[in-house]
């Protein structure tokens, strides 16, 4: 089999395979996707009988890890025509894609799996749990808000609001999260087009003329809200946003929130906390250097990676207490310093409960000197 990266003008050839494999996606969504998202994404394919029978797509996102920003790619549309399945096509596409991203020194890649078991053998592990719940619409305000005249106003965003939305999101997310897709004006322009392709848009919540919240919304059989971002203390705005959207007291799902749910407990009929995003570490020096040390240290860690040969080495990690420096050391096959790339992904993203191989006590103690990037907020869908 031969894996080939498509030229930009060939991207539209994959739409037919997408429509057959992901039949639930609407024409409106695919029109948006193949007009907007395919302008700068990458597609790798395998062809048989003069047609594309298997594909993987990589969508670019600028990612912030603590104070560092990197280009990363979100893996999507992993699909194989049914009659060509079980021939190893997906594995071949993944390996080529991972090597391409490593060569660009991308620290990690991520995806939303149809099933964890599909990507587990390729060393992807969960790193993000999405919080959310079903929220009842309400137009009621607390007495304190009424007395202070703090009345929330809702409106739908337009393209001219995208810079304001980006600045608001960056301010909110930097306060609480270490790993997020960088919010820019262009990010919100794309999101606005994406939501409109799903019969929705972006909602803005203002109070006393100032932006205090935003959310994405879409409608299939009913409305859904994604990523409601609210300033602390403004949680009451969410039930009111639901009321504004649905024109009533209907309860709808609101996922990917950053809020303290206890402040609107009476409006939440069902909470959910589900693993959503899996990731795989790629270029380790870049990822290590983006993390924060808890103390001064100097230790080695020997990584095993069955897919990326460049990661099969012994790394020397040193810190003066403010930053981490990475270099390579001679491999010694010292089992007390060994860790798989999958386990390292879980450890460095602070995923709990940790379920990988048993590490030596000394290595666990050393890795604990690094602050994990466990403040993850990734609600991107495509």
Secondary structure, DSSP 8 states (H G I E B T S, - for coil): --EEE--GGGGGGGHHHHHHH-TTS-HHHHHHHHHTGGGS-EEEEEEETTEEEEEEEEEEEEEEETTEEEEEEEEEEEEE-GGG-SSSHHHHHHHHHHHHHHHTT--EEEE--S-HHHHHTTT-EEEEEEEEEEEE------HHHHHHT--EEEEE--GGGHHHHHHHHHHHHHHH-SEEE---HHHHHHHHHHHHHTT-EEEEEEETTEEEEEEEEEESSSEEEEEEEE-TT-TTHHHHHHHHHHTSS-EEEEES--S-GGGGGGGEEEEEEEEEEEEEE--HHHHHHHSEESS-EEEEEEEE-SS-GGG-SEEEEEE-SS-EEEEEE-----GGGEEEHHHHHHHHTT-SS--S----HHHHHHHTTEE----EE-----
